[in-house]
Amino acid sequence: MAGIPAVSHVLPSLEIIRELVARGHRVTYANDPAVGELIAGTGAELVPCTSTLPVADNNWPDDPIAAMGLFLDDAVQALPQLRAAYDHDPADLYLYDIGAYAARALAESQNRPIVQLSPTFVAWKSYDQDVAADLWQLPGADAYRARFAQWLAGSGASTTDVDIFSGRPARVLALISRAMQPHSDQVDTGTVTFVGPCFGLPGKEGGWTRPAEAENVLLISLGSAYTRRPDFYRQCLAAFGDLPGWHVVLQIGRHTDPRELGDIPANVEVHSWVPQRAILEQSDAFVTHAGMGGCGEGLLAGVPMIAVPQAAEQFMNADRLVELGVARRIDTQDATAEALRTALSELVADPEVARRSARLQADALAEGGTARAADLIEELLG
């Protein structure tokens, strides 16, 4: 496996790696030592491959072409590191994250099979016209594509078309529920298999006990990256603090000081990190940033969601949850205490939301998750 050190890209596939190790395979994982502790927990061997991506301080440029350029820069410097580790000891099969371009170049140069593990939605038939066409009109796009093509030509990769190399893998396991995929009817099922979110058994990440007096539980979490939102957290406290019958778990991340929140109501517990899935299994509603991981956990738990997107594809994910009938979208600037409280009361009182949440939960579980993903990988190994 080769990846990038963004936690939201590492976590989705960890259980697959753990399962492959448990089945007796020798598994190495090339990634930055910054995420070495996460990888070590799977039993896989870490192959150090330092990254230049700005994941430590989350200092990503607003310009999408500039952001894409950072991934290309990372691939250019990562490929020699991967060659040093694997040219003398090639893998029988390479797995790689969507951002780890160098791994595809390496596998193609060695003529080895390769599978992309996608933690988010995949390209569909008209993706180039729907999304990419506008992107390639932005300033700097031509220079980026030319630089990418030049790197591909010298990388040893057999795929030298930039669009195909970066957006059309030959084999993909999509680690999301098919329900979250835009234009799912246009996805090539000959190359893409939706296995759903790949989590371990509930409670493996840590336990949580629902208070005996809690009639209802609400989890609030903006994930791992966009958590410096003290104003939003204060609105949540105003909305749900001392709300009759509700116990609230608020995750604020490591960049927010709890003292910035003021007085904490008695029915609210505040943490920098929580065992999210363990809590969701016992929750009645979820306020989420609509990252794909959070969406997957919410669907698997069968809970209604208030989606407060923060960046990137989260806005599209939030809209998709609304289309599925299991969420309300409230943008950060509109997330007043009144709006949040109203959304919660409407969601939990609507029997149709409960029915749809249960159906989507059953669909997500039926996709097979970790065990199915490992089975498919073993089939490719022969």
Secondary structure as UniProt FT lines:
FT   HELIX           7..22
FT   TURN            23..24
FT   STRAND          28..31
FT   HELIX           33..35
FT   HELIX           36..40
FT   TURN            41..43
FT   STRAND          45..48
FT   TURN            55..58
FT   HELIX           64..86
FT   STRAND          94..97
FT   TURN            98..99
FT   HELIX           101..110
FT   STRAND          114..118
FT   TURN            125..126
FT   HELIX           128..132
FT   HELIX           133..135
FT   TURN            136..137
FT   TURN            139..140
FT   HELIX           141..155
FT   HELIX           162..167
FT   STRAND          172..174
FT   HELIX           178..180
FT   TURN            182..183
FT   HELIX           184..186
FT   TURN            189..191
FT   STRAND          192..194
FT   TURN            202..205
FT   TURN            212..213
FT   STRAND          216..221
FT   TURN            223..225
FT   HELIX           230..240
FT   TURN            241..242
FT   TURN            244..245
FT   STRAND          246..251
FT   TURN            254..255
FT   HELIX           258..261
FT   TURN            266..267
FT   STRAND          268..271
FT   HELIX           276..280
FT   TURN            281..282
FT   STRAND          285..288
FT   HELIX           292..301
FT   STRAND          305..307
FT   TURN            312..313
FT   HELIX           314..323
FT   TURN            324..325
FT   STRAND          327..329
FT   HELIX           332..334
FT   HELIX           337..349
FT   HELIX           351..366
FT   HELIX           369..381
//
